[in-house]
Amino acid sequence: QVQLVESGGGLVQAGGSLRLSCAASGRTFRLNAMGWFRQAPGKEREFVAAISWSGYSTRYADSVKGRFTISTDNAKNTVYLQMNSLKPEDTAIYYCAGSMVIATTTSRYDSWGQGTQVTVSS
């Protein structure tokens, strides 16, 4: 099994920045890619960003392109999501997830963290 633990969420004003971290442990050799998803109240979980563990391949949702950056630190088995120019509509619970392949749909991910709350005030 793979364990994923997110951290770094919090309350920030619009225009501010946060960096989320996701530490992976356990059978991490099963994972070739990591993703970040988010879920706002009353909405479905949506894709935010994904990256291969090598760092060579990345994917971003159109809504975050140019504002969010996903990266990995293989030595620490950690994936990061740097979020800049935050907007109130970015408010959600953010989840990291692990997959065998880089993907943008939740169904391709079989390891999930517990989530971390991000709240952006206007």
C-alpha positions as a Markdown table, in Angstrom:
| # | Residue | x | y | z |
|---|---|---|---|---|
| 1 | Gln | 0.0 | 0.0 | 0.0 |
| 2 | Val | 0.9 | 3.6 | -0.5 |
| 3 | Gln | 0.3 | 6.3 | 2.1 |
| 4 | Leu | -0.1 | 9.9 | 1.0 |
| 5 | Val | -0.1 | 12.8 | 3.5 |
| 6 | Glu | -0.8 | 16.4 | 2.4 |
| 7 | Ser | 0.1 | 19.5 | 4.3 |
| 8 | Gly | 0.4 | 23.2 | 3.7 |
| 9 | Gly | -3.2 | 24.3 | 3.4 |
| 10 | Gly | -4.6 | 27.3 | 5.2 |
| 11 | Leu | -6.4 | 30.6 | 4.9 |
| 12 | Val | -4.9 | 33.2 | 2.5 |
| 13 | Gln | -6.2 | 36.4 | 0.9 |
| 14 | Ala | -6.9 | 36.7 | -2.8 |
| 15 | Gly | -3.7 | 37.3 | -4.7 |
| 16 | Gly | -1.6 | 35.4 | -2.1 |
| 17 | Ser | 0.3 | 32.2 | -2.3 |
| 18 | Leu | 0.5 | 28.8 | -0.7 |
| 19 | Arg | 2.6 | 25.7 | -1.2 |
| 20 | Leu | 1.1 | 22.3 | -0.7 |
| 21 | Ser | 3.2 | 19.2 | 0.0 |
| 22 | Cys | 2.3 | 15.6 | -0.3 |
| 23 | Ala | 4.7 | 13.0 | 1.2 |
| 24 | Ala | 4.5 | 9.5 | -0.1 |
| 25 | Ser | 5.5 | 6.4 | 1.8 |
| 26 | Gly | 5.0 | 2.6 | 1.6 |
| 27 | Arg | 5.1 | 0.9 | -1.8 |
| 28 | Thr | 5.9 | 4.0 | -3.7 |
| 29 | Phe | 7.7 | 2.1 | -6.5 |
| 30 | Arg | 4.2 | 1.3 | -7.8 |
| 31 | Leu | 3.7 | 5.0 | -8.6 |
| 32 | Asn | 4.9 | 6.6 | -11.8 |
| 33 | Ala | 2.9 | 9.8 | -11.5 |
| 34 | Met | 1.3 | 12.1 | -8.9 |
| 35 | Gly | -1.7 | 14.4 | -9.2 |
| 36 | Trp | -3.5 | 17.1 | -7.3 |
| 37 | Phe | -7.2 | 17.3 | -7.3 |
| 38 | Arg | -9.6 | 19.6 | -5.5 |
| 39 | Gln | -13.2 | 19.5 | -4.3 |
| 40 | Ala | -15.3 | 22.5 | -3.4 |
| 41 | Pro | -18.5 | 22.1 | -1.3 |
| 42 | Gly | -21.3 | 20.8 | -3.5 |
| 43 | Lys | -19.1 | 20.2 | -6.5 |
| 44 | Glu | -17.4 | 17.2 | -7.9 |
| 45 | Arg | -13.7 | 16.5 | -7.4 |
| 46 | Glu | -11.7 | 18.1 | -10.2 |
| 47 | Phe | -8.3 | 17.8 | -11.7 |
| 48 | Val | -5.7 | 20.5 | -10.9 |
| 49 | Ala | -2.3 | 19.2 | -11.9 |
| 50 | Ala | -0.2 | 16.1 | -12.5 |
| 51 | Ile | 3.4 | 15.2 | -12.9 |
| 52 | Ser | 5.5 | 12.1 | -13.6 |
| 53 | Trp | 8.0 | 11.3 | -10.9 |
| 54 | Ser | 10.8 | 12.0 | -13.3 |
| 55 | Gly | 9.4 | 15.6 | -13.6 |
| 56 | Tyr | 9.5 | 15.5 | -17.4 |
| 57 | Ser | 5.8 | 15.4 | -17.9 |
| 58 | Thr | 3.2 | 17.7 | -16.4 |
| 59 | Arg | -0.4 | 18.5 | -16.9 |
| 60 | Tyr | -2.5 | 21.4 | -15.7 |
| 61 | Ala | -6.1 | 22.3 | -15.7 |
| 62 | Asp | -6.8 | 25.4 | -17.7 |
| 63 | Ser | -8.1 | 27.2 | -14.7 |
| 64 | Val | -4.7 | 27.1 | -12.9 |
| 65 | Lys | -2.3 | 27.3 | -15.8 |
| 66 | Gly | 0.2 | 30.1 | -15.3 |
| 67 | Arg | -0.6 | 30.3 | -11.6 |
| 68 | Phe | 0.1 | 26.9 | -10.1 |
| 69 | Thr | 3.3 | 24.8 | -10.5 |
| 70 | Ile | 3.6 | 21.1 | -9.7 |
| 71 | Ser | 7.0 | 19.7 | -8.8 |
| 72 | Thr | 8.6 | 16.6 | -7.2 |
| 73 | Asp | 11.5 | 15.9 | -4.9 |
| 74 | Asn | 12.4 | 12.3 | -5.5 |
| 75 | Ala | 14.8 | 12.1 | -2.6 |
| 76 | Lys | 12.0 | 13.0 | -0.3 |
| 77 | Asn | 9.3 | 11.1 | -2.1 |
| 78 | Thr | 7.3 | 14.4 | -2.0 |
| 79 | Val | 5.3 | 16.3 | -4.6 |
| 80 | Tyr | 4.5 | 20.0 | -4.3 |
| 81 | Leu | 1.9 | 22.3 | -5.6 |
| 82 | Gln | 3.0 | 26.0 | -5.6 |
| 83 | Met | -0.1 | 28.1 | -5.9 |
| 84 | Asn | 0.3 | 31.8 | -6.7 |
| 85 | Ser | -2.3 | 34.5 | -7.5 |
| 86 | Leu | -4.9 | 32.7 | -5.6 |
| 87 | Lys | -8.6 | 33.4 | -6.2 |
| 88 | Pro | -11.6 | 32.8 | -4.0 |
| 89 | Glu | -12.7 | 30.2 | -6.5 |
| 90 | Asp | -9.6 | 28.2 | -5.7 |
| 91 | Thr | -11.2 | 27.5 | -2.3 |
| 92 | Ala | -11.5 | 23.7 | -1.9 |
| 93 | Ile | -10.1 | 20.7 | -0.2 |
| 94 | Tyr | -7.0 | 19.7 | -2.1 |
| 95 | Tyr | -6.1 | 16.0 | -2.5 |
| 96 | Cys | -2.9 | 14.4 | -3.8 |
| 97 | Ala | -3.1 | 11.1 | -5.5 |
| 98 | Gly | -0.8 | 8.5 | -7.0 |
| 99 | Ser | -1.1 | 6.6 | -10.3 |
| 100 | Met | 0.7 | 4.2 | -12.6 |
| 101 | Val | 0.4 | 6.7 | -15.4 |
| 102 | Ile | 0.1 | 10.5 | -15.6 |
| 103 | Ala | -3.6 | 11.3 | -16.0 |
| 104 | Thr | -6.2 | 13.9 | -15.5 |
| 105 | Thr | -9.1 | 11.8 | -14.3 |
| 106 | Thr | -9.8 | 10.5 | -10.8 |
| 107 | Ser | -10.5 | 7.0 | -12.0 |
| 108 | Arg | -6.8 | 6.6 | -13.0 |
| 109 | Tyr | -5.6 | 7.2 | -9.5 |
| 110 | Asp | -5.8 | 4.5 | -6.8 |
| 111 | Ser | -3.9 | 6.1 | -3.9 |
| 112 | Trp | -5.3 | 9.2 | -2.2 |
| 113 | Gly | -4.4 | 11.4 | 0.7 |
| 114 | Gln | -6.8 | 12.7 | 3.2 |
| 115 | Gly | -6.9 | 16.2 | 1.8 |
| 116 | Thr | -5.9 | 19.7 | 3.0 |
| 117 | Gln | -8.2 | 22.7 | 3.2 |
| 118 | Val | -7.4 | 25.8 | 1.2 |
| 119 | Thr | -9.5 | 28.9 | 1.8 |
| 120 | Val | -9.0 | 32.1 | -0.2 |
| 121 | Ser | -10.7 | 35.2 | 1.1 |
| 122 | Ser | -11.8 | 38.0 | -1.1 |
